[in-house]
């Protein structure tokens, strides 16, 4: 039986790329990834620019009550849309057709675009808060199916190493990134706390979020691991 250190030594370049592409980790071992889990954790801080209102005196005032209610709604929309998307993608594209790599690559690229769209929607006194809800929904649709796709692709490309090793490595990487990003995002937000004064500014938080998701997408595009388990099953069936 292989132990974890041995399994890590046997893992090759494609598996390393897969693990690198997985963060943006897992939300409570059910939904991906660390970047999304971090945003869900501090969603009220992330969306704070949308809920600044200009008072009659010309001062910008934060509408905390509205921000809190929308924060819960946005989180629920992200998770609900992701669950629905995973329920559709998993049995058809993953279980039936086993399109692990195409799903991972397309989902990661769309995740980057969703993050850009989300950050563009975070504007003070936004007249279209429902567009921010759409951005969170798209984020859920494209990130949550990454969980089963990444786990299956990891098991395929590391075969005959047991699935528990590849799954464990991916989940560990996701959790570590989630912790790091959750700590980093509030500090990045505080670098530019008065977003409402320059509503067109692409903030440090936005730059970091899009950059991290872009690195993940680039790693996904480079990933080309073999489906060893499928080949073994096909050879055994002959």
DAGIDA-V688879 format. One record per residue. BURIAL is b if it has 9 or more other ideal C-beta (glycine too) atoms within 8 Angstrom, else e. D_FIRST is the distance of its C-alpha to the first C-alpha in whole Angstrom. Layout:
BEGIN
BURIAL|D_FIRST / BURIAL|D_FIRST
END
This chain:
BEGIN
e|0 / b|4 / e|7 / e|10 / e|12 / e|10 / b|10 / b|14 / e|14 / b|13 / b|15 / e|19 / e|22 / b|23 / b|20 / b|22 / b|25 / b|24 / b|23 / b|26 / b|28 / b|26 / b|29 / b|31 / b|27 / b|27 / b|30 / e|29 / e|25 / e|28 / b|30 / b|30 / b|30 / b|31 / b|34 / b|35 / b|34 / b|36 / b|39 / b|39 / e|39 / b|42 / b|43 / b|47 / b|47 / b|46 / b|49 / b|51 / b|53 / b|54 / b|56 / b|58 / b|62 / e|65 / e|68 / e|71 / e|72 / e|70 / e|67 / b|63 / e|62 / b|58 / b|58 / e|56 / e|56 / e|55 / b|53 / b|51 / e|51 / b|50 / b|47 / e|46 / b|47 / b|45 / b|42 / e|42 / b|43 / b|40 / b|38 / b|40 / b|40 / b|36 / b|35 / b|38 / b|37 / b|33 / e|34 / e|36 / b|33 / b|30 / e|31 / b|33 / b|32 / b|28 / e|28 / e|30 / e|31 / b|28 / e|30 / b|27 / b|28 / e|32 / b|32 / b|30 / b|33 / e|36 / b|35 / b|34 / b|37 / b|39 / b|38 / b|39 / e|43 / b|42 / b|42 / b|45 / b|47 / b|46 / b|47 / e|50 / b|51 / b|51 / b|55 / b|57 / e|60 / b|58 / e|60 / e|57 / e|54 / e|53 / b|52 / b|49 / b|48 / e|48 / b|46 / b|43 / b|43 / b|42 / b|39 / b|38 / b|38 / b|36 / b|34 / b|32 / b|31 / b|29 / b|26 / b|25 / b|26 / b|24 / b|21 / b|21 / b|22 / b|19 / b|16 / b|18 / b|18 / b|15 / b|14 / e|11 / b|9 / e|9 / e|13 / e|12 / b|12 / b|15 / b|17 / b|16 / b|17 / b|20 / b|21 / e|21 / b|23 / b|25 / b|26 / b|27 / b|29 / b|31 / b|32 / b|33 / b|35 / b|36 / e|38 / b|39 / b|41 / b|43 / e|44 / b|45 / b|47 / e|49 / b|50 / b|52 / e|53 / e|56 / b|55 / e|58 / e|60 / e|59 / b|57 / e|57 / e|55 / e|51 / b|50 / b|47 / b|45 / b|45 / b|45 / b|41 / b|40 / b|41 / e|40 / b|36 / b|36 / b|37 / b|35 / b|32 / b|34 / e|34 / b|30 / b|30 / b|33 / e|31 / b|27 / e|27 / b|23 / e|23 / b|22 / b|19 / b|18 / b|22 / b|22 / b|19 / e|21 / e|24 / e|23 / e|22 / e|25 / e|27
END
